[in-house]
Structures are given as C-alpha cells and as structure tokens.
Amino acid sequence: MGGEDWRESMGKKPATYADLEALPEGVVGEIVAGELYASPRPAFPHLTAASFLMMLLGNPFVLGQGGPGGWYIVLEPELSLGEDVLIPDLAGWRRERLPRAPKAVALTLVPDWVCEVLSPSTRSLDRKVKLPVYAREGVRHVWFIDPVLRTLEVFRLESGQYVQLATHSGTDSVYAEPFEAVALKLAVLWDELD
C-alpha cells in the first residue's frame, strides 16, 4: 500500500491524542495500533485489588521498609510507547532506570513490570491487544489480577514471548517475580482480611 496507512485508505484515520482528550469524563482511553479503545472507569473490586496491591508493594519495594527497595511503582501511569498510548493499572521501574519522578504527563521509558487488573470490559483488551505491545517494547514482567476469579497470573518475557511462570489463587501468601523477595498476601487483594 505504499507509505499510506491502511486506515486512511479505508476512510478511517488513526486515532490521535486529541481523540483521547475528547473522551468524556469517567472514561479511560488508550490507543493501540492507531485504534482508540475507550473503557468505563473500573468497578470497586478492580479498584480495591489495584489499590491494595500498591500498598503491599509500596513499603517493601518502593520505600525499602521490610524489603529491598529499588523500585518506583505508580498507579495508572500514561505510557507513550511509540505510536501507542497505554494506561496499565500499575507499572514499576527499577530505580537505576527511573531514579525520580519525571515531570511529563506521559512516560516514554518502558516499565520493567506492569500489572493489569482484569475487568469484564477490559479483559480482551488487556490480554489480546495490550500484551503484544508490552512484549514488543520489552516489558520484562506482566501480571494479570482477576478480582472475580481471585487469581494472580505471573508472566516473564523470554525471547520476545511471555512465558507464564505461575497462576496463584486463594488467600495464601505467594512469592511472585519480580517481587519474590517478599511474600504477597493474596487475601489482601480480595479484601478478605478478618
């Protein structure tokens, strides 16, 4: 097709950042391969799992309290990866790669780890559309958390493909790459602490 984008030849132009900005409040927008994906804000179980995971990882891996430190982990960062704009639920960078918070809205530095909390409205987007972008960009570890099924899936990038290392479920404590230095209490993610 020469240098022309296939969407333009079909009468559909690739999505732009202006399309993201035009979305109504309460909608999360992402662009992958020129296509705009708009998702509703997550429901409470999704928010709970993401927030509680941030708390579990924050002290030992960000602050170095009860763990090795050495990470910069944030909720819902905007990642500008080539032409794609993604917003994972959480992302983490090793401190030697990201020593302090950048001033920009979007980060262009590829994370070392991302976590997607699966929702009925985003499950396919997270697994089928975003995962190949993370592989292409070299994100070393990806986690999928399903608050309904109560599972944590752990993947590591090897030779350009993700290898599933483990699927954890239940309420036990587990050790999961790349945060295996500290036990992760799954019960906290499901809000099952008594």
ZINOR-V328895 format. One record per pair of residues at least 12 apart in sequence whose C-alpha atoms are under 8 Angstrom apart, sorted by the first residue. I is the first residue (numbers start at 1). J is the second residue. Records with the same first field share a line. If there is no record, write none. Layout:
I: J  J
//
This chain:
13: 34
14: 34  35
15: 31  34  35  36
16: 31  34
19: 36
20: 36
23: 38
26: 40  41
27: 39  40  41
28: 40  41
30: 84  85  86  87
31: 83  84  85  86
32: 83  84  85  86  129  130
33: 83  84
34: 83  84
39: 121  122
40: 121
42: 119
45: 147  148  190
46: 117  118  119  147
48: 189  190  191
49: 117  145  147  188  189  190  191
50: 75  89  90  117  189
51: 75
52: 188  189
53: 188  189
54: 73  74  75  90
56: 184  185
57: 179
58: 73
60: 182
61: 179
67: 181  182
68: 181
70: 94  95  96
71: 92  93  94  95
72: 92  93  94  95  98  99  100
73: 90  91  92  93
74: 90  91  92
75: 88  89  90  91
76: 88  89  90  91
77: 89  90  91  106  107
78: 105  106  107
79: 106  107  108  109  110
80: 106  107  108
81: 108  109  110  137
86: 130
88: 114  115  116
89: 114  115  116  117
90: 114  115  116
91: 111  112  113  114  115
92: 111  112  113  114
93: 111  112  113
94: 112
110: 137  138  139
111: 139  140
112: 139  140  141
113: 139  140  141  142  143  178
114: 139  141  142  143
115: 142  143  144  145
116: 142  143  144  145
117: 144  145  146  147
118: 144  145  146  147
119: 146
135: 157  160  161  162
136: 160
138: 157  160
139: 157
140: 156  157
141: 154  155  156  157  177  178
142: 154  155  156
143: 155
147: 189  190
150: 169  170  190
151: 167  168  169  170
152: 167  168  169
153: 165  166  167  168
154: 166  167  176  177
156: 177
169: 186
170: 186  187
171: 185  186  187  188  190  192
172: 185  186  187
173: 185  186  187
174: 186
//
